[in-house]
C-alpha cells in the first residue's frame, strides 16, 4: 500500500494506491504543525496500517527559509572570513539603485566564529587547528547557546580533518552541519551557504520527521528531495538543504511519468497551488541545476530546474497607492484563506475572482465536501471594484488577467528567455488552481496543445510515488582535463559511488539494482561557470563539451578544458504507479452534464475515453476544476487525461 503526500501552503494532498485502485483526498494544511494535516488525511482515508509505505513532500525547510524562521545557528570558519556569508559575491539586486535597502545578513555577526585549521588550495596545511583554539570555540558556542552549528573551513573538500575535529568537539545536543559532507565542492561562499542553510533548518526538519514517524503506522516513511528522488526520513534531517524544493520536485516527476503515458515528452509545466506557482521545461527528462536560489540565497546542491513566483489561487488582489490593481505575492493561505472559504478572509483572491465569474462551482468544490460562501466573494469583489472605480465584473476579470500575466511571464522565463520556442511543446497544468487558467496561458504563449492530467489537483502527491530512491553526490577535482587525470577521476567516482551505495542499501535497495550515472563539470581554462557532461573518457567528453558550449553560447574556443567537479547519481528503478484504462462510451450515449447559469458543467469521473467537449465549459472533479475557454476543445484520452486543443489558431 502506497501513500503519496504533498504538504502545500493551503492544502495537503493525498494519493493512495493499493490493489483496488487509486484514491485521492485533500485537507487544509496546518502550517504550525504540518504532521497534523497528514495524520488527519490518513485518518480520513482509513489507511493507517503497518504495511503502508509513505512518501511525502515537505515544506518545513522551504517555509523556514522563506519566513526566516530557522533556528539560532553559529557559523564557524577560518580566521579573517567571518563575514563570508554577508559579503557573498557582492552582487547587487538593483544595479542602478544608489540607495539599496539594507538587508539583514544571513547570520548575525555575533554568531560568526573564527578558528584555525586552514589549508591551501592544494589541501596542504597552512594554519594548524590547536587544542586551545578548539577549547575557545567550544566555550564560545556554550555561551551563545545555538541550536545548530555550521562549519565551513577553506578547501575542506580537499582536507576535512579540521572540520571533523570541530564536529566532534561541538557539545552534545547541538545539530552540526559541516561543509565537507553537505557540499564537497569549491567556491567557499556557495558551499558555506549550503552548509548554513542545512544547519538553519535541519533541527526543524528532524523534529518534524520524528513527530511524523512516531505518530503513523507505516513500514517506511520517505521524503522527496529537491533533485526528484526520495530519501528515508531517518536520513533526511541531516540533509535538510536537499529538501527545499521537495513538493515541486514531486510535481515534475509526476508530469514526466504522466506525459509519457499520454504520448507527450516535450512539456512546459505549470503547477499552480494556493500560494505559489512553479514552472519548468521538460524535454524527455527532468533537468537539474546547481545554481538554484531560494529567497535570494544560492543553493548549490542539485535541485529541479524551475522558476517560482508568488502567484496562486490564494494570491491577494489590492489597489496600490497609485490606484493600480495588483495581485500577489502575498497569499491568504489556509487560514483565513480566500473570502469564499467563509473563515473570515475579506481580501479578494484569485479564487474569489474565479468564483465570481462562475469558473468555480461552489456546490462542486472539493467534491461538495467544502461549501463556498459566494456572497462573501461577491462582497469582496464589490469593494475592490469600488476602489478601482469600475464594475465588479471588470474588477474580477482584471484580477484573473493580471494573475495570468504573472504566470505567462514566468513561463517565458523558463522557455523564451532560454532560447526555446514554447509553441511545439504541450502545456501541462496541475495543482488545485492550474486547470482554471490553462487555456488563457496557452493562448498567451501561442501554444495549441495543453494537458490537464488525471488527478491534476493532487499531481505532486502522485509524483511522490513515481520517484525513485536516489542520491546525488559530488566532489571537486580541479585540473586540466587530460589522460593523466583519468586515474584520479575514476578513484573519485568510486569513492562517491561507495558512499551512495551504502545509504541506498540501508534503505532496502539491492546492490545490483542500483543504477549509476557519471557526470563531470567542465569549463574552458579561465572561465568561472561550467557545463555538465556525461562521463565516458577524456577525449569524448572534451568533444562533447566543445559541442555543448557551441550549442549553448554560439561559439567554441581554442583553449584547454578544465575539470572542476565529479558528480554521480545513484538510483533504483523508476516506480511505475499504474493508472486504470478508461473505457470508451457507446456512440448512442450522450455525455452527461448540467447547466448552471448558462455554464455547461461536466463531472470528470463520468467522462470516458474519446469523449469530446467544446468550450465554454467547466470540468469539475474532487480536487480541481478545469475551465475550458471558448475556441478550445477537450478530448479524454485512454487514462483520463484532458487533452486540450486550440480550434481557431488564427485568433492567437
C-alpha positions in Angstrom: 0.0 0.0 0.0 1.4 3.4 -1.1 0.5 6.8 0.1 1.9 10.0 -1.5 1.5 13.2 0.4 2.2 16.8 -0.7 2.1 19.4 2.0 1.3 22.7 0.4 0.8 26.2 1.8 -3.0 25.9 1.6 -3.9 22.2 1.2 -2.2 18.9 2.0 -2.9 16.4 -0.8 -3.0 12.6 -0.7 -2.9 9.9 -3.3 -3.4 6.4 -2.0 -2.7 3.3 -4.2 -3.4 -0.3 -3.4 -4.6 -3.4 -5.4 -8.1 -1.9 -5.6 -7.0 1.3 -7.4 -6.3 5.0 -6.7 -8.0 7.2 -4.1 -7.3 10.9 -3.6 -8.0 13.3 -0.8 -7.3 16.9 0.3 -7.3 18.6 3.7 -6.4 22.1 4.8 -2.8 22.4 5.8 -1.7 23.1 9.3 1.4 25.2 8.8 2.4 25.4 12.5 2.5 21.6 12.7 2.4 20.0 9.2 2.1 16.5 10.6 -1.4 17.2 12.0 -2.8 17.6 8.5 -1.1 14.4 7.4 -2.5 12.5 10.3 -5.9 13.9 9.6 -5.8 12.8 6.0 -4.6 9.3 6.9 -7.5 9.0 9.4 -10.0 10.3 6.8 -8.7 7.7 4.2 -8.7 5.0 6.9 -5.3 3.6 5.7 -3.3 3.7 8.9 -1.5 0.3 8.6 1.9 -1.1 9.4 2.3 -2.3 5.8 1.8 1.3 4.5 4.7 3.0 2.7 4.5 6.8 2.8 6.4 9.1 0.5 5.8 12.8 1.0 7.0 16.3 0.1 7.6 18.6 2.9 7.5 22.4 3.0 9.1 22.6 6.5 12.5 23.5 5.2 11.2 25.8 2.5 8.9 27.8 4.8 11.6 28.2 7.4 13.8 29.9 4.8 11.1 31.9 3.2 9.8 33.2 6.5 13.3 33.5 8.0 12.2 31.3 10.9 15.1 28.8 11.1 16.9 28.0 14.3 19.6 30.0 16.1 22.8 28.9 14.3 26.5 29.6 14.7 28.7 29.8 11.6 32.3 28.6 12.0 35.0 29.4 9.5 38.7 30.3 9.3 40.3 33.4 10.7 39.5 36.5 8.8 36.5 35.0 7.0 33.7 35.6 9.5 31.9 38.0 7.1 31.9 35.4 4.2 28.2 34.9 4.0 27.4 38.6 4.5 29.8 39.8 1.7 28.7 37.0 -0.7 29.5 37.7 -4.3 28.9 41.5 -3.9 26.2 41.2 -6.5 23.5 43.9 -6.3 19.9 43.1 -6.9 19.2 46.6 -8.4 22.2 47.6 -10.4 21.4 51.3 -10.7 19.9 51.9 -7.3 22.3 54.1 -5.4 20.4 53.7 -2.2 19.5 50.0 -1.9 17.6 48.7 1.1 19.9 47.3 3.8 19.3 43.6 4.2 19.9 41.6 7.3 22.9 39.3 6.9 22.2 35.5 6.9 24.0 35.1 10.2 24.3 37.9 12.7 27.9 38.9 13.3 28.0 37.8 16.9 27.1 34.3 15.8 30.0 34.1 13.2 33.1 32.5 14.8 36.6 32.1 13.6 39.2 29.4 14.2 42.3 27.8 12.8 42.7 24.7 10.6 43.3 26.4 7.3 44.5 24.5 4.3 45.7 25.7 0.9 44.1 25.2 -2.5 46.2 22.0 -2.8 45.0 20.7 0.6 48.2 21.4 2.4 48.1 22.6 6.0 48.8 26.4 6.4 47.5 27.0 9.9 47.1 24.1 12.3 44.0 23.7 14.5 45.3 23.7 18.1 43.6 22.3 21.1 43.5 25.8 22.6 41.5 27.0 19.6 39.1 24.1 19.8 38.5 24.9 23.5 38.0 28.5 22.8 35.4 27.7 20.1 33.5 25.3 22.4 33.4 27.9 25.1 32.0 30.5 22.7 29.4 28.0 21.4 28.3 27.3 25.0 28.0 31.0 25.8 26.0 31.7 22.6 23.7 28.6 23.1 22.8 27.9 19.5 20.6 25.1 18.3 22.9 24.3 15.5 26.4 24.9 14.2 27.6 25.2 10.6 31.3 24.5 9.9 32.8 25.8 6.7 36.6 25.9 6.5 38.5 26.8 3.4 39.2 23.9 1.0 37.7 21.4 3.3 36.7 19.3 0.3 40.4 18.6 -0.2 41.2 18.0 3.5 38.4 17.7 6.0 40.5 16.7 9.1 40.0 20.0 10.9 36.2 20.1 10.2 35.9 16.6 11.6 37.7 17.6 14.8 35.5 20.6 15.2 32.4 18.5 14.7 33.4 16.0 17.4 34.1 18.9 19.8 30.7 20.6 19.5 28.7 20.0 22.7 26.1 17.1 22.6 22.6 18.0 21.6 23.6 20.7 19.1 22.9 19.9 15.4 26.1 20.0 13.4 26.4 20.7 9.6 29.9 20.6 8.1 30.7 21.6 4.5 32.8 18.6 3.6 29.6 16.4 3.9 27.0 18.9 2.7 28.7 20.0 -0.4 32.3 18.9 -1.1 32.9 21.4 -3.8 34.9 24.5 -4.4 33.5 28.1 -4.1 33.6 28.8 -0.4 30.6 31.2 -0.4 28.2 28.8 -2.1 29.5 25.9 0.0 29.1 28.0 3.1 25.5 29.0 2.2 24.5 25.4 1.6 26.1 24.4 4.9 24.5 27.2 6.8 21.0 26.5 5.3 21.4 22.9 6.2 22.1 23.9 9.8 19.5 26.6 9.8 16.6 24.3 9.0 18.0 20.9 10.0 16.7 20.8 13.6 13.2 21.8 12.4 13.1 19.1 9.7 14.4 16.5 12.1 11.9 17.4 14.8 9.0 17.3 12.3 10.0 14.0 10.8 10.5 12.4 14.2 7.0 13.5 15.2 5.5 12.2 12.0 7.3 8.8 12.0 6.4 8.2 15.7 2.7 9.1 15.0 2.0 7.0 11.9 1.8 3.3 11.5 3.9 2.6 8.4 6.5 0.2 7.1 8.6 3.2 5.9 8.4 6.9 5.6 10.4 8.7 2.9 10.8 12.3 1.8 11.1 13.8 -1.7 14.4 15.6 -2.3 14.8 18.7 -4.5 16.5 16.5 -7.1 13.4 14.4 -7.8 14.5 11.3 -5.8 13.4 10.1 -2.4 15.4 9.6 0.8 14.5 7.8 4.0 13.1 10.0 6.7 15.7 8.8 9.1 18.4 10.3 6.9 16.6 13.3 5.6 17.0 15.5 8.6 20.8 15.6 8.3 20.4 16.7 4.6 17.6 19.2 5.1 19.1 21.6 2.5 18.2 19.0 -0.2 14.5 19.3 0.6 14.0 23.0 -0.3 12.1 22.1 -3.4 10.6 18.9 -2.1 7.0 19.4 -3.1 7.6 20.9 -6.6 10.0 18.1 -7.5 7.2 15.6 -6.9 5.0 17.5 -9.4 7.7 17.3 -12.1 8.2 13.6 -11.6 4.5 13.0 -12.0 4.3 15.3 -15.0 7.2 13.4 -16.7 5.5 10.0 -15.9 2.0 11.0 -16.9 3.2 12.9 -20.0 5.0 9.8 -21.4 1.9 7.7 -20.8 -0.1 10.3 -22.8 2.5 10.4 -25.6 4.0 13.8 -24.8 7.6 14.1 -23.7 8.1 17.8 -24.5 6.2 19.7 -21.8 6.0 23.1 -20.4 4.6 22.6 -16.9 2.8 24.9 -14.6 2.0 23.8 -11.0 -0.4 26.4 -9.5 -1.3 25.9 -5.9 -2.9 28.2 -3.4 0.3 30.2 -2.5 2.7 29.9 -5.4 3.2 28.8 -9.0 6.1 26.7 -10.3 7.0 26.4 -14.0 9.5 24.1 -15.7 10.6 22.8 -19.1 10.7 19.0 -19.6 12.3 17.5 -22.7 12.0 13.8 -22.0 13.7 14.2 -18.6 13.7 16.4 -15.5 16.5 18.9 -15.7 18.6 19.7 -12.6 20.6 22.8 -11.7 23.3 23.6 -9.2 22.6 27.3 -9.5 19.2 27.4 -7.9 18.1 30.1 -5.4 15.6 30.2 -2.6 14.6 33.6 -1.1 17.7 35.0 -2.9 20.1 32.5 -1.3 22.2 30.4 -3.6 21.6 26.7 -3.1 24.4 24.8 -4.9 23.0 21.3 -4.2 21.2 19.6 -7.1 17.6 20.6 -7.5 15.0 20.5 -10.2 15.4 23.4 -12.6 12.3 25.5 -12.2 11.1 29.1 -11.8 8.8 30.0 -8.9 6.6 33.1 -8.5 4.3 34.2 -5.7 1.0 33.8 -7.6 -1.6 31.2 -6.7 -5.3 30.7 -6.1 -4.9 32.4 -2.7 -2.9 35.4 -4.0 -4.4 38.7 -2.7 -5.6 41.4 -5.0 -5.3 45.0 -3.8 -5.1 48.6 -5.1 -1.8 50.2 -4.6 -1.1 53.8 -3.6 -1.2 54.9 -7.2 -4.6 53.4 -7.7 -3.4 50.4 -9.8 -4.6 46.9 -9.4 -2.0 44.4 -8.0 -2.2 40.7 -7.5 0.2 38.8 -5.1 2.7 37.9 -3.9 1.0 37.9 -0.5 -1.3 35.0 -0.1 -4.4 34.4 2.1 -3.0 30.9 2.9 -5.2 28.3 4.5 -6.3 30.5 7.4 -8.3 32.7 6.9 -8.0 31.8 3.2 -10.0 33.4 0.3 -13.2 35.2 1.2 -15.2 32.4 -0.3 -13.9 29.9 2.3 -16.0 31.7 4.9 -13.3 31.8 7.5 -13.1 35.5 8.0 -11.0 36.4 4.9 -12.0 39.8 3.5 -9.5 40.4 0.7 -10.1 39.4 -2.8 -8.1 36.5 -4.1 -7.7 34.8 -7.5 -10.0 32.1 -6.2 -12.7 34.7 -5.3 -12.4 36.2 -8.8 -12.9 32.7 -10.4 -15.9 32.1 -8.1 -17.4 35.5 -9.1 -17.0 34.7 -12.8 -18.7 31.3 -12.5 -15.5 29.4 -13.2 -15.6 27.6 -9.9 -18.9 25.9 -9.0 -19.5 26.4 -5.2 -21.6 23.2 -4.9 -18.9 21.1 -6.6 -15.9 22.5 -4.8 -13.8 19.6 -3.3 -16.5 17.2 -4.5 -19.1 19.1 -2.4 -17.2 18.4 0.8 -16.3 22.1 1.3 -19.1 24.6 0.7 -18.0 28.0 -0.6 -19.6 31.3 0.5 -20.2 33.0 -2.8 -21.8 36.0 -1.1 -18.5 36.7 0.7 -16.7 36.7 -2.7 -19.3 39.0 -4.2 -18.9 41.4 -1.3 -15.1 41.4 -1.5 -15.2 41.9 -5.3 -17.8 44.8 -4.9 -15.4 46.6 -2.5 -12.4 46.1 -4.9 -14.5 47.5 -7.8 -15.4 50.5 -5.7 -11.7 51.2 -5.0 -10.9 50.9 -8.7 -13.9 52.8 -9.9 -15.2 50.1 -12.2 -17.9 47.5 -12.4 -17.5 44.3 -10.3 -17.2 42.0 -13.3 -14.5 44.2 -14.7 -12.6 44.0 -11.4 -12.9 40.2 -11.3 -11.7 39.9 -14.9 -8.9 42.2 -14.1 -7.7 40.1 -11.2 -7.7 37.0 -13.5 -6.0 38.8 -16.3 -3.2 40.1 -14.1 -2.6 36.7 -12.4 -2.4 35.1 -15.9 0.1 37.7 -17.0 2.3 36.9 -13.9 2.2 33.2 -14.8 2.7 33.8 -18.6 5.8 35.9 -17.8 7.2 33.0 -15.6 6.6 30.6 -18.5 8.5 32.8 -20.8 11.4 33.0 -18.3 11.8 29.2 -18.4 11.4 28.9 -22.2 11.7 32.0 -24.5 14.4 33.7 -22.4 16.4 30.5 -22.7 16.1 30.4 -26.5 13.3 27.8 -26.5 10.2 28.3 -28.6 7.3 27.0 -26.5 4.8 26.5 -29.3 5.9 22.9 -30.2 5.5 21.9 -26.6 2.4 20.9 -24.7 1.4 23.0 -21.7 0.7 20.7 -18.7 -1.1 22.4 -15.8 -1.8 20.9 -12.5 -2.2 21.9 -8.9 -5.5 22.8 -7.4 -5.8 26.0 -9.5 -3.9 25.2 -12.7 -6.8 24.0 -14.8 -8.7 27.3 -14.3 -6.0 29.2 -16.2 -4.7 26.7 -18.7 -6.4 27.9 -21.9 -5.5 31.6 -21.3 -1.9 30.7 -20.6 -1.6 28.6 -23.7 -3.1 31.4 -25.7 -0.6 33.9 -24.2 2.3 31.7 -25.4 0.8 30.8 -28.8 0.6 27.1 -27.8 -2.1 25.0 -29.4 -2.0 21.9 -27.1 -2.5 21.6 -23.4 -2.9 18.8 -20.9 -4.7 18.7 -17.6 -3.5 15.3 -16.3 -5.6 12.8 -14.4 -5.6 13.6 -10.7 -4.3 17.1 -11.6 -5.2 18.7 -8.3 -3.0 16.3 -6.4 -0.4 15.5 -9.1 2.5 16.4 -6.9 1.4 13.9 -4.3 1.1 11.3 -7.1 4.6 12.2 -8.2 6.0 11.2 -4.8 5.0 7.6 -5.8 6.6 8.0 -9.2 10.1 9.0 -7.9 13.0 6.5 -7.4 15.1 6.3 -4.2 18.2 8.2 -5.2 21.3 10.1 -4.1 23.2 12.9 -5.8 26.8 13.1 -4.7 29.7 15.3 -5.8 33.2 16.5 -5.1 35.6 19.0 -6.6 38.6 17.8 -8.6 40.3 20.7 -10.3 42.8 20.3 -13.1 43.4 20.4 -16.8 41.5 17.5 -18.3 43.9 15.0 -19.8 44.6 11.3 -19.8 46.9 11.8 -16.8 43.9 12.7 -14.7 41.9 9.6 -15.6 43.1 7.6 -12.6 42.1 10.3 -10.1 38.8 10.7 -11.8 38.0 7.0 -11.5 39.1 6.9 -7.9 37.0 10.0 -7.1 33.9 8.4 -8.8 34.5 5.1 -6.9 34.5 6.9 -3.5 31.3 8.7 -4.3 29.6 5.6 -5.6 30.6 3.6 -2.5 29.1 6.3 -0.2 25.8 6.4 -2.1 25.5 2.6 -2.3 25.8 2.3 1.5 22.9 4.7 2.0 20.7 3.1 -0.6 21.3 -0.4 0.6 20.4 0.7 4.1 17.0 1.8 2.6 16.4 -1.7 1.2 17.7 -1.5 -2.3 19.7 -4.4 -3.6 23.2 -3.5 -4.7 22.6 -5.0 -8.2 19.5 -2.8 -8.6 21.3 0.5 -8.1 22.0 2.4 -11.3 24.8 4.9 -11.5 25.2 7.9 -13.8 28.6 9.7 -14.0 28.9 13.4 -14.9 31.8 15.9 -15.0 31.6 19.6 -14.7 33.9 21.2 -17.3 34.9 24.7 -18.4 37.5 26.4 -20.6 40.6 27.4 -18.6 39.9 30.8 -17.1 36.1 30.6 -17.1 34.0 30.8 -13.9 31.0 28.7 -14.9 30.8 25.1 -16.0 28.8 22.8 -18.3 27.8 19.3 -17.1 28.9 16.4 -19.5 28.1 12.7 -19.1 31.4 10.9 -18.4 32.9 8.4 -20.9 36.5 9.1 -21.5 38.7 12.1 -21.7 38.7 12.6 -25.5 35.0 12.1 -25.9 33.9 14.4 -23.1 36.2 17.1 -24.4 34.5 16.8 -27.8 31.0 16.8 -26.1 32.0 19.9 -24.1 33.0 21.9 -27.2 29.8 20.9 -28.9 27.6 21.8 -26.0 29.4 25.1 -25.5 28.8 26.0 -29.2 25.1 25.0 -29.0 24.6 26.9 -25.7 26.7 30.1 -26.4 27.1 30.1 -30.1 30.9 29.5 -30.2 33.7 27.3 -29.1 37.2 28.3 -28.0 40.6 27.1 -28.8 41.5 26.7 -25.1 42.3 23.9 -22.7 39.4 22.3 -21.0 39.4 22.2 -17.2 37.8 19.7 -14.9 36.0 21.2 -11.9 33.6 18.7 -10.3 32.8 15.0 -10.3 29.1 14.0 -9.9 27.3 10.7 -9.6 23.6 9.9 -9.5 22.6 6.6 -7.9 19.0 5.4 -8.1 16.8 2.4 -8.2 14.3 1.7 -10.9 11.7 4.3 -11.5 8.4 3.2 -9.8 5.6 2.8 -12.3 2.3 3.5 -10.5 -0.4 2.2 -12.7 -3.5 4.1 -13.8 -6.7 2.5 -14.9 -7.6 2.5 -18.6 -10.8 4.3 -19.5 -13.5 2.6 -21.4 -15.0 4.3 -24.5 -18.6 5.5 -24.5 -21.1 3.8 -26.8 -21.9 6.1 -29.7 -25.6 6.4 -28.9 -24.9 7.6 -25.4 -24.6 11.3 -24.7 -22.0 12.8 -22.3 -23.9 13.8 -19.1 -23.7 17.4 -18.0 -25.6 20.0 -16.1 -26.2 23.7 -16.8 -25.7 26.3 -14.1 -26.3 29.9 -15.0 -25.6 29.2 -18.6 -22.3 27.3 -18.0 -22.1 23.6 -19.0 -20.6 21.6 -16.1 -19.2 18.1 -16.6 -18.2 15.7 -13.8 -14.7 14.4 -14.7 -15.3 11.0 -13.2 -18.2 10.5 -15.6 -16.2 11.2 -18.7 -15.0 8.3 -20.8 -12.2 7.7 -23.4 -12.6 9.6 -26.6 -15.3 11.9 -25.2 -15.1 15.4 -26.8 -16.2 18.6 -25.1 -16.3 22.1 -26.7 -15.8 25.2 -24.7 -17.1 27.2 -22.9 -17.5 24.7 -20.1 -16.3 23.6 -16.6 -15.0 20.1 -16.0 -15.1 19.5 -12.2 -13.6 16.9 -10.1 -13.0 16.3 -6.4 -9.8 18.2 -6.1 -9.7 20.7 -9.1 -11.7 22.5 -11.8 -10.8 22.9 -15.4 -12.1 26.0 -17.3 -12.5 25.2 -21.0 -12.5 28.5 -22.7 -14.3 29.3 -26.0 -12.4 28.2 -29.1 -10.9 25.3 -27.1 -11.8 21.6 -27.4 -11.2 18.8 -24.9 -10.7 15.1 -25.7 -10.4 12.5 -23.0 -7.5 10.0 -23.6 -7.2 6.4 -22.6 -6.2 7.0 -19.0 -8.4 10.0 -18.3 -6.1 13.0 -19.2 -7.8 16.0 -20.6 -6.1 16.8 -23.9 -7.0 20.4 -24.9 -6.6 21.7 -28.4 -7.0 25.2 -29.8 -9.7 25.2 -32.5 -9.1 28.6 -34.1 -5.3 29.1 -34.4 -5.7 32.2 -36.5 -7.0 34.1 -33.4 -3.8 33.5 -31.4 
